[in-house]
Amino acid sequence: MKYTWWIFQVLMMLASFFFLVFGVDLMRAAYALENPYHFIMTFFSASFIILISLALAISFLIKMIRVFKQIRNTP
């Protein structure tokens, strides 16, 4: 039961990295668009996806580090 939290955190970290890669790929694809309106919409949506996924990945990483330090310091 105690490993469930770690598995969940790792899965969420992998999901956020997946969306980070997806956002970067979407950002690269935006530069191939010829319509300026489509470029702007795709560029800003890719930036938003990257921002959210990076913030989530950092928060999951900080949570895991805090819990690991707490476990390590507990006798």
Number of C-alpha atoms within 10 A of each C-alpha: 5 6 7 9 11 14 11 12 16 16 13 15 20 13 15 22 17 12 19 21 15 16 23 16 12 18 20 14 14 21 14 9 13 9 9 11 10 12 17 14 12 20 20 13 16 22 17 13 21 22 14 15 22 17 13 17 20 14 13 19 14 12 12 16 12 12 12 12 10 11 10 9 8 6 5
